[in-house]
Amino acid sequence: MDFSLGEKERALIEEIRQFAKEELPPDSVCQTLIDGECRDFQFEISIAKKLAQKGWLVMSWPREYGGRDASLWEQTVYEMEVGYWGIPGAWMGISGTQWVGPCLMLFGTEEQKKKYLPLIASGEPDGVWCTGYSEPNAGSDFANLQTRAARQGDEYIINGQKVWTSVAHRARWCWLAARTDPNAVKKHRGISIFIVDMKSPGVTVNPILNYYGRHHFNEVFFDNVRVPASNLVGEENRGWYHLMQALAFERRSTAPVTYGRFKRILEELVEYARNTEYEGRLLSQNPVVRGKLCDIAIELEVLKMFAYQIAWTISKGEIPVYQSSRNKVMSDEVMKKVALTGAEVLGIYSQVDPDSKWARLHGTIQGAYLGFPGQAIAAGTTEVEKSIIAQFRLGLPKSY
Ligand SMILES: Cc1cc2nc3c(=O)[nH]c(=O)nc-3n(C[C@H](O)[C@H](O)[C@H](O)COP(=O)(O)OP(=O)(O)OC[C@H]3O[C@@H](n4cnc5c(N)ncnc54)[C@H](O)[C@@H]3O)c2cc1C
C-alpha cells in the first residue's frame, strides 16, 4: 500500500488547478465550496461538459463508455482536488457518475450500458439522474418501501411516492427502487431497480424547501407510470442486493470531496486565526483555538487515508462493506467539527450570508453549519452507518 503521489497524479493536480483558475469566476469563491452544491444549474452544466471533454468526469470508467481507464486512485486524487477548489459540475447528477454508472457496469444489460453510460459521461443535462429510494415510511427502514411496480406484458406499471429526492427537478432519469413482489416472505426480498424517464406521463415532481429555504429536495409521485420491461436493472426481486452495492458506491464518494473542501476551509480558518486579534492577542496564540484547529487537521489526515485505502481495496477487486460506512461517518464528523469550530472562531460573523459585507471566509462556515446535519442523514444516517460497522467490522449481531 503506497499512497505517495506519482508524477501522473501531481500533473493531474496541476491541470485541475489551472482549470479552476481559468473556469471559475475570478476573485470569487465557488458556491460549491460554500455549501456543497451549485445554485446556478446552467453554470454547473457548462462546467460538467468541460470536465467531460477533458475526460475527467468519469475518468475511471472504460473508454468505450466515455471514461479514460484511469485508476480509482487517480479518480480519488481528482475528487479531492475538485472539492478543494469547489469546482461545480463534477457531481452534477451525482447519482449518475457515482453509483448509477458503476452499478450499470456491474449488473446492467448491454443495451442499458450502451444507452446510459455515454449519456452520463457527456455531462449533458440528459445525463442527470435522481435517486428514488426514500418514502414517507421508508428511510432508515429502506426495505419497507411501498412503491409498487407491477408487470403487465412488456411493461411495468409504477405507482407510489418518493420523498427527499435530491435534484429530481433537474433530472432526466430516476434510479428507482420499487416493490415487484408484495408477497415476499421477507420485505427486503421482492424489491427491484428501474430506470424511469422523468418525462414519462404520470410522474409529478413537487419541490420541498429545506430548513434554510433552498430547493434541493422534492417529493415525486408515480401515477400509473409505464416503464418498458427492458428498464429493469439486474434481477427482478433481487434489487436489495444491487441496492446495497449502490449505497456502498455512494458512501465511498463522500470522503474525497469532503476532504478537499474542508482542507481548503481549514487553511482559510488558520489564516484567519493568524491575522485576527481577540482581547489583545492573536487567535492563533490561543491554546484552545490552536488545539481545535489541530483536531480538524488530524481528522482530515485520517479521512484522506480512509479515502485512499478504499480506492486501494476496490482496485484489488474486493468489495468494501463496512469501509464505505466508516468513510461516510468520518466525513460527517469532519464537516461537523469544521462547522462548530469555525462558528466558535468566527463568532457572530459565521452566521451571516455569504454575500453580506460582514461574511468571513466567503461564508463557508455558515455553509458548513447549515449543511452538516443533512450530510449526516443523506445516504444513511450516522446511526445506520454505525450499525453496519458494528455488524461487518466488529462482528456484532444484527440490530433489531
Ligand atoms: C441532504 C439529503 C439528501 C437526500 N437525498 C435523497 C435522495 O436523493 N433520494 C432518496 O431516496 N433519499 C434522499 N434522502 C433521504 C435520506 O435517505 C433519509 O432521510 C434517510 O435515509 C433517513 O430516513 P428518514 O428521514 O425517514 O429518517 P428515519 O429513518 O425515520 O430516522 C429517524 C431517526 O431514527 C434513527 N434510526 C432509525 N432507525 C434506526 C435503527 N435501526 N437504529 C438506530 N437508529 C435508527 C435515525 O438514525 C434517525 O436519527 C436525503 C436526505 C438528506 C438529508
The ligand as a Gaussian input file, in Angstrom:
#p B3LYP/6-31G(d) Opt

LIG

0 1
 C      -29.204000      16.025000       2.156000
 C      -30.089000      14.830000       1.936000
 C      -30.220000      14.304000       0.652000
 C      -31.061000      13.190000       0.430000
 N      -31.223000      12.749000      -0.849000
 C      -32.028000      11.678000      -1.073000
 C      -32.230000      11.210000      -2.408000
 O      -31.719000      11.772000      -3.371000
 N      -33.031000      10.126000      -2.601000
 C      -33.621000       9.480000      -1.556000
 O      -34.293000       8.481000      -1.799000
 N      -33.476000       9.928000      -0.275000
 C      -32.695000      11.002000      -0.020000
 N      -32.541000      11.482000       1.269000
 C      -33.307000      10.852000       2.353000
 C      -32.439000      10.013000       3.276000
 O      -32.004000       8.838000       2.626000
 C      -33.296000       9.673000       4.516000
 O      -33.636000      10.886000       5.136000
 C      -32.528000       8.806000       5.483000
 O      -32.372000       7.510000       4.967000
 C      -33.238000       8.709000       6.856000
 O      -34.556000       8.353000       6.711000
 P      -35.734000       9.178000       7.425000
 O      -35.572000      10.605000       7.069000
 O      -37.005000       8.522000       7.098000
 O      -35.421000       9.070000       8.983000
 P      -35.744000       7.818000       9.922000
 O      -35.348000       6.576000       9.246000
 O      -37.168000       7.942000      10.371000
 O      -34.778000       8.069000      11.129000
 C      -35.079000       8.978000      12.212000
 C      -34.005000       8.800000      13.266000
 O      -34.065000       7.465000      13.818000
 C      -32.790000       6.830000      13.719000
 N      -32.965000       5.414000      13.426000
 C      -33.865000       4.850000      12.556000
 N      -33.713000       3.514000      12.527000
 C      -32.696000       3.212000      13.358000
 C      -32.060000       1.987000      13.758000
 N      -32.442000       0.800000      13.282000
 N      -31.038000       2.045000      14.669000
 C      -30.643000       3.244000      15.170000
 N      -31.216000       4.443000      14.853000
 C      -32.228000       4.424000      13.948000
 C      -32.106000       7.521000      12.548000
 O      -30.693000       7.405000      12.637000
 C      -32.583000       8.959000      12.711000
 O      -31.796000       9.633000      13.666000
 C      -31.748000      12.589000       1.518000
 C      -31.605000      13.130000       2.813000
 C      -30.801000      14.238000       3.015000
 C      -30.702000      14.816000       4.405000

